[in-house]
Amino acid sequence: AFQIRVIESAVSPPLSSVVPVTINITDQNDHDPVFTKPIYGGDQDENTRSGQSIISVVASDKDSGVNKAIIYKIFSGNVRNSFAIGNTSGMIWNTAPLDHEQQPSYSLKVTAEDQAFSSAR
């Protein structure tokens, strides 16, 4: 905290007043979200009913406030929209039973985006 002192020197004796001043530094959106692992992998039995959790992806952001809030999205590899992701949890689940003979594996790409309105990056 700073203090400002005002002195009126045109009178004798000089009069003064002191007020504390606090300056808060606000966070800039200067960090990208970063996933905690470079690659995630999970297994799911075929014909498992839909809505079964498979894996969670996790990212963190060194910013604060809204600049730190992360939204997850599947942006590619979601054949027949077979998967969904919790936009704030990163949990991935199947949206329909999966058939190994029809599709033995999936390679999803997931993004993690912060929720800042403007970026200084």
N, CA, C and O atoms as CSV, one atom per row, in Angstrom:
chain,resi,resn,atom,element,x,y,z
A,1,ALA,N,N,0.849,-1.181,0.000
A,1,ALA,CA,C,0.000,0.000,0.000
A,1,ALA,C,C,0.887,1.234,0.000
A,1,ALA,O,O,1.972,1.254,0.580
A,2,PHE,N,N,0.395,2.234,-0.655
A,2,PHE,CA,C,1.087,3.517,-0.709
A,2,PHE,C,C,0.339,4.496,0.168
A,2,PHE,O,O,-0.820,4.278,0.523
A,3,GLN,N,N,1.015,5.575,0.511
A,3,GLN,CA,C,0.351,6.665,1.216
A,3,GLN,C,C,0.623,7.953,0.464
A,3,GLN,O,O,1.730,8.198,-0.014
A,4,ILE,N,N,-0.403,8.758,0.372
A,4,ILE,CA,C,-0.266,10.078,-0.254
A,4,ILE,C,C,-0.418,11.117,0.843
A,4,ILE,O,O,-1.330,11.051,1.667
A,5,ARG,N,N,0.488,12.069,0.832
A,5,ARG,CA,C,0.432,13.144,1.818
A,5,ARG,C,C,0.263,14.460,1.081
A,5,ARG,O,O,1.041,14.781,0.182
A,6,VAL,N,N,-0.736,15.209,1.456
A,6,VAL,CA,C,-1.005,16.516,0.859
A,6,VAL,C,C,-0.651,17.566,1.906
A,6,VAL,O,O,-1.094,17.488,3.051
A,7,ILE,N,N,0.160,18.557,1.497
A,7,ILE,CA,C,0.575,19.622,2.416
A,7,ILE,C,C,0.225,20.965,1.797
A,7,ILE,O,O,0.577,21.244,0.651
A,8,GLU,N,N,-0.464,21.783,2.557
A,8,GLU,CA,C,-0.726,23.154,2.128
A,8,GLU,C,C,0.328,24.028,2.793
A,8,GLU,O,O,0.330,24.210,4.010
A,9,SER,N,N,1.224,24.565,1.969
A,9,SER,CA,C,2.358,25.308,2.522
A,9,SER,C,C,2.150,26.820,2.499
A,9,SER,O,O,3.028,27.566,2.931
A,10,ALA,N,N,1.002,27.284,2.001
A,10,ALA,CA,C,0.765,28.725,1.925
A,10,ALA,C,C,0.330,29.296,3.265
A,10,ALA,O,O,0.217,30.513,3.410
A,11,VAL,N,N,0.086,28.440,4.238
A,11,VAL,CA,C,-0.323,28.912,5.569
A,11,VAL,C,C,0.732,28.513,6.575
A,11,VAL,O,O,1.535,27.610,6.340
A,12,SER,N,N,0.713,29.195,7.689
A,12,SER,CA,C,1.673,28.881,8.724
A,12,SER,C,C,0.904,28.543,9.987
A,12,SER,O,O,0.075,29.362,10.383
A,13,PRO,N,N,1.092,27.462,10.629
A,13,PRO,CA,C,1.926,26.329,10.228
A,13,PRO,C,C,1.273,25.572,9.073
A,13,PRO,O,O,0.057,25.664,8.908
A,14,PRO,N,N,2.049,24.812,8.253
A,14,PRO,CA,C,1.492,24.058,7.131
A,14,PRO,C,C,0.494,22.997,7.609
A,14,PRO,O,O,0.705,22.361,8.641
A,15,LEU,N,N,-0.597,22.812,6.848
A,15,LEU,CA,C,-1.610,21.796,7.149
A,15,LEU,C,C,-1.368,20.594,6.245
A,15,LEU,O,O,-0.891,20.739,5.120
A,16,SER,N,N,-1.702,19.395,6.750
A,16,SER,CA,C,-1.473,18.207,5.926
A,16,SER,C,C,-2.531,17.152,6.205
A,16,SER,O,O,-3.235,17.183,7.214
A,17,SER,N,N,-2.612,16.220,5.268
A,17,SER,CA,C,-3.530,15.095,5.383
A,17,SER,C,C,-2.876,13.897,4.703
A,17,SER,O,O,-2.166,14.049,3.709
A,18,VAL,N,N,-3.121,12.704,5.247
A,18,VAL,CA,C,-2.542,11.477,4.696
A,18,VAL,C,C,-3.676,10.493,4.420
A,18,VAL,O,O,-4.579,10.331,5.241
A,19,VAL,N,N,-3.623,9.833,3.250
A,19,VAL,CA,C,-4.621,8.823,2.890
A,19,VAL,C,C,-3.885,7.592,2.335
A,19,VAL,O,O,-2.983,7.736,1.510
A,20,PRO,N,N,-4.263,6.388,2.780
A,20,PRO,CA,C,-3.644,5.194,2.180
A,20,PRO,C,C,-4.253,4.918,0.804
A,20,PRO,O,O,-5.452,5.110,0.599
A,21,VAL,N,N,-3.428,4.472,-0.125
A,21,VAL,CA,C,-3.862,4.144,-1.482
A,21,VAL,C,C,-3.360,2.733,-1.802
A,21,VAL,O,O,-2.171,2.444,-1.669
A,22,THR,N,N,-4.279,1.858,-2.224
A,22,THR,CA,C,-3.906,0.503,-2.626
A,22,THR,C,C,-4.106,0.377,-4.130
A,22,THR,O,O,-5.148,0.765,-4.658
A,23,ILE,N,N,-3.115,-0.161,-4.811
A,23,ILE,CA,C,-3.195,-0.372,-6.256
A,23,ILE,C,C,-3.144,-1.874,-6.502
A,23,ILE,O,O,-2.142,-2.525,-6.204
A,24,ASN,N,N,-4.232,-2.424,-7.049
A,24,ASN,CA,C,-4.296,-3.846,-7.386
A,24,ASN,C,C,-3.905,-4.033,-8.849
A,24,ASN,O,O,-4.349,-3.285,-9.720
A,25,ILE,N,N,-3.082,-5.024,-9.103
A,25,ILE,CA,C,-2.635,-5.333,-10.457
A,25,ILE,C,C,-3.545,-6.435,-11.005
A,25,ILE,O,O,-3.645,-7.507,-10.408
A,26,THR,N,N,-4.205,-6.179,-12.132
A,26,THR,CA,C,-5.118,-7.166,-12.710
A,26,THR,C,C,-4.363,-8.077,-13.671
A,26,THR,O,O,-3.394,-7.676,-14.315
A,27,ASP,N,N,-4.840,-9.312,-13.743
A,27,ASP,CA,C,-4.206,-10.326,-14.580
A,27,ASP,C,C,-4.499,-10.071,-16.052
A,27,ASP,O,O,-5.623,-9.728,-16.421
A,28,GLN,N,N,-3.485,-10.239,-16.884
A,28,GLN,CA,C,-3.637,-10.227,-18.331
A,28,GLN,C,C,-3.726,-11.670,-18.800
A,28,GLN,O,O,-3.171,-12.563,-18.160
A,29,ASN,N,N,-4.402,-11.905,-19.886
A,29,ASN,CA,C,-4.501,-13.248,-20.447
A,29,ASN,C,C,-3.232,-13.531,-21.256
A,29,ASN,O,O,-3.232,-13.446,-22.484
A,30,ASP,N,N,-2.148,-13.870,-20.541
A,30,ASP,CA,C,-0.868,-14.041,-21.210
A,30,ASP,C,C,-0.329,-15.473,-21.143
A,30,ASP,O,O,0.835,-15.712,-21.467
A,31,HIS,N,N,-1.168,-16.425,-20.724
A,31,HIS,CA,C,-0.767,-17.832,-20.699
A,31,HIS,C,C,-1.811,-18.682,-21.419
A,31,HIS,O,O,-3.014,-18.469,-21.271
A,32,ASP,N,N,-1.333,-19.638,-22.191
A,32,ASP,CA,C,-2.215,-20.613,-22.837
A,32,ASP,C,C,-2.523,-21.735,-21.864
A,32,ASP,O,O,-1.696,-22.051,-21.009
A,33,PRO,N,N,-3.709,-22.350,-21.976
A,33,PRO,CA,C,-3.938,-23.579,-21.216
A,33,PRO,C,C,-2.977,-24.661,-21.710
A,33,PRO,O,O,-2.652,-24.719,-22.896
A,34,VAL,N,N,-2.526,-25.514,-20.791
A,34,VAL,CA,C,-1.593,-26.588,-21.114
A,34,VAL,C,C,-2.139,-27.885,-20.531
A,34,VAL,O,O,-2.481,-27.946,-19.350
A,35,PHE,N,N,-2.218,-28.925,-21.365
A,35,PHE,CA,C,-2.659,-30.227,-20.881
A,35,PHE,C,C,-1.596,-30.818,-19.959
A,35,PHE,O,O,-0.401,-30.592,-20.151
A,36,THR,N,N,-2.042,-31.580,-18.955
A,36,THR,CA,C,-1.113,-32.167,-17.991
A,36,THR,C,C,-0.350,-33.353,-18.561
A,36,THR,O,O,0.669,-33.753,-17.998
A,37,LYS,N,N,-0.822,-33.926,-19.672
A,37,LYS,CA,C,-0.127,-35.018,-20.360
A,37,LYS,C,C,-0.068,-34.698,-21.845
A,37,LYS,O,O,-0.960,-34.023,-22.358
A,38,PRO,N,N,0.966,-35.167,-22.555
A,38,PRO,CA,C,1.021,-34.920,-23.998
A,38,PRO,C,C,0.047,-35.804,-24.782
A,38,PRO,O,O,-0.412,-35.417,-25.857
A,39,ILE,N,N,-0.271,-36.991,-24.247
A,39,ILE,CA,C,-1.184,-37.930,-24.896
A,39,ILE,C,C,-2.025,-38.600,-23.811
A,39,ILE,O,O,-1.517,-38.967,-22.752
A,40,TYR,N,N,-3.307,-38.751,-24.093
A,40,TYR,CA,C,-4.213,-39.474,-23.191
A,40,TYR,C,C,-4.705,-40.719,-23.908
A,40,TYR,O,O,-4.816,-40.728,-25.134
A,41,GLY,N,N,-5.000,-41.761,-23.157
A,41,GLY,CA,C,-5.530,-42.982,-23.750
A,41,GLY,C,C,-6.490,-43.662,-22.799
A,41,GLY,O,O,-6.335,-43.587,-21.580
A,42,GLY,N,N,-7.480,-44.323,-23.363
A,42,GLY,CA,C,-8.446,-45.036,-22.551
A,42,GLY,C,C,-8.988,-46.231,-23.296
A,42,GLY,O,O,-8.851,-46.316,-24.516
A,43,ASP,N,N,-9.596,-47.150,-22.586
A,43,ASP,CA,C,-10.187,-48.342,-23.168
A,43,ASP,C,C,-11.674,-48.388,-22.830
A,43,ASP,O,O,-12.109,-47.922,-21.776
A,44,GLN,N,N,-12.428,-48.955,-23.743
A,44,GLN,CA,C,-13.869,-49.116,-23.538
A,44,GLN,C,C,-14.284,-50.435,-24.164
A,44,GLN,O,O,-13.929,-50.708,-25.311
A,45,ASP,N,N,-15.025,-51.260,-23.439
A,45,ASP,CA,C,-15.542,-52.505,-24.003
A,45,ASP,C,C,-16.601,-52.181,-25.044
A,45,ASP,O,O,-17.384,-51.245,-24.881
A,46,GLU,N,N,-16.616,-52.971,-26.122
A,46,GLU,CA,C,-17.645,-52.748,-27.137
A,46,GLU,C,C,-19.013,-53.103,-26.557
A,46,GLU,O,O,-19.129,-53.898,-25.624
A,47,ASN,N,N,-20.039,-52.492,-27.138
A,47,ASN,CA,C,-21.428,-52.686,-26.760
A,47,ASN,C,C,-21.760,-52.222,-25.341
A,47,ASN,O,O,-22.818,-52.559,-24.809
A,48,THR,N,N,-20.848,-51.441,-24.722
A,48,THR,CA,C,-21.166,-50.841,-23.434
A,48,THR,C,C,-22.230,-49.776,-23.668
A,48,THR,O,O,-22.159,-49.026,-24.641
A,49,ARG,N,N,-23.206,-49.711,-22.783
A,49,ARG,CA,C,-24.286,-48.727,-22.975
A,49,ARG,C,C,-23.708,-47.315,-23.036
A,49,ARG,O,O,-22.628,-47.047,-22.512
A,50,SER,N,N,-24.438,-46.434,-23.676
A,50,SER,CA,C,-23.964,-45.057,-23.842
A,50,SER,C,C,-23.931,-44.335,-22.500
A,50,SER,O,O,-24.608,-44.715,-21.545
A,51,GLY,N,N,-23.126,-43.291,-22.463
A,51,GLY,CA,C,-23.007,-42.480,-21.262
A,51,GLY,C,C,-21.956,-42.955,-20.285
A,51,GLY,O,O,-21.893,-42.455,-19.163
A,52,GLN,N,N,-21.121,-43.914,-20.682
A,52,GLN,CA,C,-20.085,-44.447,-19.801
A,52,GLN,C,C,-18.816,-43.598,-19.901
A,52,GLN,O,O,-18.301,-43.357,-20.993
A,53,SER,N,N,-18.327,-43.155,-18.756
A,53,SER,CA,C,-17.087,-42.378,-18.718
A,53,SER,C,C,-15.927,-43.227,-19.205
A,53,SER,O,O,-15.788,-44.391,-18.830
A,54,ILE,N,N,-15.098,-42.625,-20.046
A,54,ILE,CA,C,-13.945,-43.339,-20.592
A,54,ILE,C,C,-12.644,-42.773,-20.036
A,54,ILE,O,O,-11.791,-43.521,-19.558
A,55,ILE,N,N,-12.496,-41.465,-20.099
A,55,ILE,CA,C,-11.259,-40.825,-19.639
A,55,ILE,C,C,-11.523,-39.339,-19.428
A,55,ILE,O,O,-12.425,-38.764,-20.037
A,56,SER,N,N,-10.731,-38.730,-18.563
A,56,SER,CA,C,-10.771,-37.279,-18.379
A,56,SER,C,C,-9.469,-36.677,-18.876
A,56,SER,O,O,-8.387,-37.190,-18.593
A,57,VAL,N,N,-9.584,-35.584,-19.621
A,57,VAL,CA,C,-8.404,-34.806,-19.981
A,57,VAL,C,C,-8.356,-33.611,-19.041
A,57,VAL,O,O,-9.397,-33.109,-18.616
A,58,VAL,N,N,-7.161,-33.158,-18.718
A,58,VAL,CA,C,-7.002,-32.069,-17.754
A,58,VAL,C,C,-5.989,-31.069,-18.295
A,58,VAL,O,O,-4.902,-31.441,-18.739
A,59,ALA,N,N,-6.361,-29.802,-18.250
A,59,ALA,CA,C,-5.445,-28.720,-18.620
A,59,ALA,C,C,-5.446,-27.690,-17.501
A,59,ALA,O,O,-6.403,-27.594,-16.732
A,60,SER,N,N,-4.379,-26.929,-17.418
A,60,SER,CA,C,-4.315,-25.844,-16.440
A,60,SER,C,C,-3.825,-24.587,-17.149
A,60,SER,O,O,-3.226,-24.645,-18.222
A,61,ASP,N,N,-4.097,-23.458,-16.519
A,61,ASP,CA,C,-3.735,-22.158,-17.081
A,61,ASP,C,C,-3.172,-21.320,-15.949
A,61,ASP,O,O,-3.790,-21.235,-14.887
A,62,LYS,N,N,-2.021,-20.700,-16.144
A,62,LYS,CA,C,-1.360,-19.922,-15.094
A,62,LYS,C,C,-2.008,-18.569,-14.843
A,62,LYS,O,O,-1.633,-17.873,-13.900
A,63,ASP,N,N,-2.974,-18.186,-15.670
A,63,ASP,CA,C,-3.668,-16.922,-15.460
A,63,ASP,C,C,-4.616,-17.052,-14.268
A,63,ASP,O,O,-4.652,-18.089,-13.606
A,64,SER,N,N,-5.379,-15.996,-14.003
A,64,SER,CA,C,-6.340,-16.044,-12.902
A,64,SER,C,C,-7.708,-15.563,-13.380
A,64,SER,O,O,-7.836,-14.994,-14.464
A,65,GLY,N,N,-8.721,-15.802,-12.558
A,65,GLY,CA,C,-10.084,-15.360,-12.879
A,65,GLY,C,C,-10.598,-15.996,-14.154
A,65,GLY,O,O,-10.353,-17.173,-14.420
A,66,VAL,N,N,-11.322,-15.198,-14.951
A,66,VAL,CA,C,-11.892,-15.704,-16.201
A,66,VAL,C,C,-10.800,-16.152,-17.173
A,66,VAL,O,O,-11.039,-17.013,-18.019
A,67,ASN,N,N,-9.626,-15.582,-17.059
A,67,ASN,CA,C,-8.512,-15.972,-17.923
A,67,ASN,C,C,-8.024,-17.394,-17.636
A,67,ASN,O,O,-7.298,-17.979,-18.441
A,68,LYS,N,N,-8.423,-17.945,-16.494
A,68,LYS,CA,C,-8.003,-19.291,-16.090
A,68,LYS,C,C,-9.083,-20.341,-16.357
A,68,LYS,O,O,-8.782,-21.533,-16.413
A,69,ALA,N,N,-10.321,-19.914,-16.522
A,69,ALA,CA,C,-11.434,-20.855,-16.733
A,69,ALA,C,C,-11.289,-21.542,-18.084
A,69,ALA,O,O,-11.148,-20.876,-19.110
A,70,ILE,N,N,-11.322,-22.869,-18.088
A,70,ILE,CA,C,-11.054,-23.647,-19.301
A,70,ILE,C,C,-12.315,-24.335,-19.794
A,70,ILE,O,O,-13.090,-24.885,-19.011
A,71,ILE,N,N,-12.507,-24.292,-21.111
A,71,ILE,CA,C,-13.586,-25.017,-21.797
A,71,ILE,C,C,-12.936,-26.047,-22.720
A,71,ILE,O,O,-12.043,-25.722,-23.502
A,72,TYR,N,N,-13.401,-27.291,-22.615
A,72,TYR,CA,C,-12.888,-28.384,-23.445
A,72,TYR,C,C,-13.845,-28.655,-24.592
A,72,TYR,O,O,-15.062,-28.576,-24.431
A,73,LYS,N,N,-13.281,-28.977,-25.761
A,73,LYS,CA,C,-14.082,-29.319,-26.941
A,73,LYS,C,C,-13.370,-30.411,-27.731
A,73,LYS,O,O,-12.144,-30.410,-27.844
A,74,ILE,N,N,-14.158,-31.353,-28.280
A,74,ILE,CA,C,-13.608,-32.315,-29.236
A,74,ILE,C,C,-13.672,-31.636,-30.594
A,74,ILE,O,O,-14.755,-31.260,-31.043
A,75,PHE,N,N,-12.521,-31.471,-31.262
A,75,PHE,CA,C,-12.572,-30.765,-32.539
A,75,PHE,C,C,-12.283,-31.647,-33.745
A,75,PHE,O,O,-12.467,-31.203,-34.879
A,76,SER,N,N,-11.832,-32.897,-33.536
A,76,SER,CA,C,-11.694,-33.805,-34.681
A,76,SER,C,C,-11.631,-35.252,-34.191
A,76,SER,O,O,-11.358,-35.527,-33.023
A,77,GLY,N,N,-11.894,-36.158,-35.122
A,77,GLY,CA,C,-11.808,-37.581,-34.848
A,77,GLY,C,C,-13.054,-38.205,-34.262
A,77,GLY,O,O,-13.071,-39.402,-33.978
A,78,ASN,N,N,-14.091,-37.419,-34.076
A,78,ASN,CA,C,-15.302,-37.916,-33.430
A,78,ASN,C,C,-16.225,-38.551,-34.479
A,78,ASN,O,O,-17.258,-37.988,-34.838
A,79,VAL,N,N,-15.831,-39.727,-34.958
A,79,VAL,CA,C,-16.558,-40.446,-36.004
A,79,VAL,C,C,-17.978,-40.748,-35.517
A,79,VAL,O,O,-18.168,-41.286,-34.426
A,80,ARG,N,N,-18.970,-40.395,-36.339
A,80,ARG,CA,C,-20.389,-40.602,-36.041
A,80,ARG,C,C,-20.800,-39.964,-34.706
A,80,ARG,O,O,-21.763,-40.403,-34.078
A,81,ASN,N,N,-20.080,-38.946,-34.286
A,81,ASN,CA,C,-20.369,-38.298,-32.994
A,81,ASN,C,C,-20.527,-39.326,-31.883
A,81,ASN,O,O,-21.475,-39.274,-31.099
A,82,SER,N,N,-19.586,-40.256,-31.830
A,82,SER,CA,C,-19.636,-41.359,-30.875
A,82,SER,C,C,-19.255,-40.953,-29.456
A,82,SER,O,O,-19.450,-41.721,-28.514
A,83,PHE,N,N,-18.705,-39.732,-29.299
A,83,PHE,CA,C,-18.229,-39.295,-27.993
A,83,PHE,C,C,-18.711,-37.877,-27.700
A,83,PHE,O,O,-19.030,-37.107,-28.606
A,84,ALA,N,N,-18.751,-37.561,-26.420
A,84,ALA,CA,C,-19.032,-36.204,-25.961
A,84,ALA,C,C,-18.010,-35.888,-24.872
A,84,ALA,O,O,-17.384,-36.783,-24.305
A,85,ILE,N,N,-17.858,-34.590,-24.594
A,85,ILE,CA,C,-16.913,-34.167,-23.552
A,85,ILE,C,C,-17.599,-33.146,-22.658
A,85,ILE,O,O,-18.320,-32.271,-23.138
A,86,GLY,N,N,-17.371,-33.263,-21.371
A,86,GLY,CA,C,-17.858,-32.247,-20.441
A,86,GLY,C,C,-17.082,-30.967,-20.674
A,86,GLY,O,O,-15.860,-30.942,-20.524
A,87,ASN,N,N,-17.779,-29.908,-21.039
A,87,ASN,CA,C,-17.055,-28.699,-21.464
A,87,ASN,C,C,-16.231,-28.064,-20.345
A,87,ASN,O,O,-15.266,-27.357,-20.635
A,88,THR,N,N,-16.573,-28.289,-19.089
A,88,THR,CA,C,-15.742,-27.764,-18.008
A,88,THR,C,C,-15.010,-28.850,-17.231
A,88,THR,O,O,-14.057,-28.559,-16.508
A,89,SER,N,N,-15.450,-30.108,-17.373
A,89,SER,CA,C,-14.814,-31.195,-16.614
A,89,SER,C,C,-13.723,-31.915,-17.397
A,89,SER,O,O,-12.797,-32.458,-16.794
A,90,GLY,N,N,-13.810,-31.932,-18.729
A,90,GLY,CA,C,-12.859,-32.681,-19.540
A,90,GLY,C,C,-13.153,-34.171,-19.591
A,90,GLY,O,O,-12.383,-34.929,-20.180
A,91,MET,N,N,-14.267,-34.611,-18.975
A,91,MET,CA,C,-14.632,-36.028,-18.987
A,91,MET,C,C,-15.171,-36.399,-20.364
A,91,MET,O,O,-16.050,-35.720,-20.893
A,92,ILE,N,N,-14.642,-37.481,-20.947
A,92,ILE,CA,C,-15.093,-37.978,-22.247
A,92,ILE,C,C,-15.905,-39.239,-22.017
A,92,ILE,O,O,-15.487,-40.119,-21.263
A,93,TRP,N,N,-17.069,-39.338,-22.664
A,93,TRP,CA,C,-17.914,-40.521,-22.563
A,93,TRP,C,C,-18.455,-40.876,-23.936
A,93,TRP,O,O,-18.447,-40.059,-24.856
A,94,ASN,N,N,-18.932,-42.131,-24.058
A,94,ASN,CA,C,-19.508,-42.564,-25.329
A,94,ASN,C,C,-20.976,-42.145,-25.381
A,94,ASN,O,O,-21.677,-42.165,-24.369
A,95,THR,N,N,-21.426,-41.768,-26.568
A,95,THR,CA,C,-22.820,-41.338,-26.746
A,95,THR,C,C,-23.679,-42.442,-27.341
A,95,THR,O,O,-24.893,-42.290,-27.477
A,96,ALA,N,N,-23.042,-43.555,-27.696
A,96,ALA,CA,C,-23.750,-44.717,-28.252
A,96,ALA,C,C,-22.879,-45.937,-27.992
A,96,ALA,O,O,-21.679,-45.794,-27.759
A,97,PRO,N,N,-23.461,-47.143,-28.025
A,97,PRO,CA,C,-22.626,-48.335,-27.906
A,97,PRO,C,C,-21.580,-48.363,-29.025
A,97,PRO,O,O,-21.868,-47.984,-30.160
A,98,LEU,N,N,-20.383,-48.808,-28.703
A,98,LEU,CA,C,-19.286,-48.843,-29.664
A,98,LEU,C,C,-19.090,-50.270,-30.168
A,98,LEU,O,O,-19.193,-51.221,-29.394
A,99,ASP,N,N,-18.810,-50.422,-31.459
A,99,ASP,CA,C,-18.665,-51.735,-32.089
A,99,ASP,C,C,-17.239,-51.887,-32.605
A,99,ASP,O,O,-16.839,-51.183,-33.532
A,100,HIS,N,N,-16.474,-52.794,-32.018
A,100,HIS,CA,C,-15.076,-53.010,-32.381
A,100,HIS,C,C,-14.911,-53.380,-33.846
A,100,HIS,O,O,-13.959,-52.936,-34.489
A,101,GLU,N,N,-15.821,-54.186,-34.386
A,101,GLU,CA,C,-15.715,-54.599,-35.786
A,101,GLU,C,C,-15.979,-53.436,-36.742
A,101,GLU,O,O,-15.432,-53.399,-37.844
A,102,GLN,N,N,-16.801,-52.504,-36.326
A,102,GLN,CA,C,-17.106,-51.343,-37.169
A,102,GLN,C,C,-16.005,-50.278,-37.071
A,102,GLN,O,O,-15.660,-49.647,-38.070
A,103,GLN,N,N,-15.467,-50.086,-35.886
A,103,GLN,CA,C,-14.420,-49.067,-35.660
A,103,GLN,C,C,-13.574,-49.547,-34.471
A,103,GLN,O,O,-13.996,-49.396,-33.324
A,104,PRO,N,N,-12.383,-50.124,-34.726
A,104,PRO,CA,C,-11.594,-50.690,-33.629
A,104,PRO,C,C,-10.933,-49.660,-32.712
A,104,PRO,O,O,-10.590,-49.977,-31.573
A,105,SER,N,N,-10.754,-48.438,-33.198
A,105,SER,CA,C,-10.157,-47.396,-32.343
A,105,SER,C,C,-10.555,-46.020,-32.863
A,105,SER,O,O,-10.991,-45.868,-34.005
A,106,TYR,N,N,-10.398,-45.041,-32.014
A,106,TYR,CA,C,-10.699,-43.642,-32.340
A,106,TYR,C,C,-9.501,-42.803,-31.928
A,106,TYR,O,O,-8.834,-43.104,-30.937
A,107,SER,N,N,-9.234,-41.767,-32.677
A,107,SER,CA,C,-8.180,-40.817,-32.335
A,107,SER,C,C,-8.813,-39.427,-32.276
A,107,SER,O,O,-8.959,-38.749,-33.293
A,108,LEU,N,N,-9.179,-39.026,-31.074
A,108,LEU,CA,C,-9.827,-37.728,-30.880
A,108,LEU,C,C,-8.778,-36.645,-30.661
A,108,LEU,O,O,-7.706,-36.898,-30.112
A,109,LYS,N,N,-9.102,-35.454,-31.094
A,109,LYS,CA,C,-8.294,-34.280,-30.767
A,109,LYS,C,C,-9.185,-33.352,-29.957
A,109,LYS,O,O,-10.303,-33.031,-30.361
A,110,VAL,N,N,-8.674,-32.928,-28.812
A,110,VAL,CA,C,-9.427,-32.108,-27.866
A,110,VAL,C,C,-8.710,-30.779,-27.691
A,110,VAL,O,O,-7.482,-30.738,-27.604
A,111,THR,N,N,-9.470,-29.696,-27.639
A,111,THR,CA,C,-8.886,-28.381,-27.354
A,111,THR,C,C,-9.249,-27.964,-25.936
A,111,THR,O,O,-10.281,-28.362,-25.397
A,112,ALA,N,N,-8.388,-27.164,-25.353
A,112,ALA,CA,C,-8.639,-26.505,-24.072
A,112,ALA,C,C,-8.474,-25.015,-24.331
A,112,ALA,O,O,-7.394,-24.558,-24.705
A,113,GLU,N,N,-9.556,-24.258,-24.129
A,113,GLU,CA,C,-9.511,-22.810,-24.377
A,113,GLU,C,C,-9.893,-22.068,-23.111
A,113,GLU,O,O,-10.822,-22.457,-22.404
A,114,ASP,N,N,-9.158,-20.987,-22.831
A,114,ASP,CA,C,-9.577,-20.164,-21.698
A,114,ASP,C,C,-10.721,-19.260,-22.131
A,114,ASP,O,O,-11.029,-19.165,-23.319
A,115,GLN,N,N,-11.337,-18.611,-21.186
A,115,GLN,CA,C,-12.565,-17.860,-21.474
A,115,GLN,C,C,-12.364,-16.349,-21.449
A,115,GLN,O,O,-13.305,-15.597,-21.193
A,116,ALA,N,N,-11.154,-15.914,-21.710
A,116,ALA,CA,C,-10.875,-14.475,-21.729
A,116,ALA,C,C,-11.557,-13.839,-22.937
A,116,ALA,O,O,-11.671,-14.446,-24.002
A,117,PHE,N,N,-12.000,-12.611,-22.743
A,117,PHE,CA,C,-12.674,-11.889,-23.828
A,117,PHE,C,C,-11.682,-11.287,-24.812
A,117,PHE,O,O,-11.981,-11.159,-25.999
A,118,SER,N,N,-10.518,-10.923,-24.329
A,118,SER,CA,C,-9.475,-10.417,-25.222
A,118,SER,C,C,-8.156,-11.022,-24.791
A,118,SER,O,O,-8.013,-11.483,-23.658
A,119,SER,N,N,-7.210,-11.019,-25.682
A,119,SER,CA,C,-5.952,-11.688,-25.406
A,119,SER,C,C,-4.779,-10.748,-25.629
A,119,SER,O,O,-4.740,-10.001,-26.606
A,120,ALA,N,N,-3.836,-10.797,-24.718
A,120,ALA,CA,C,-2.603,-10.020,-24.855
A,120,ALA,C,C,-1.509,-10.875,-25.466
A,120,ALA,O,O,-0.381,-10.412,-25.634
A,121,ARG,N,N,-1.835,-12.137,-25.805
A,121,ARG,CA,C,-0.819,-13.042,-26.339
A,121,ARG,C,C,-0.505,-12.723,-27.768
A,121,ARG,O,O,0.332,-13.387,-28.379
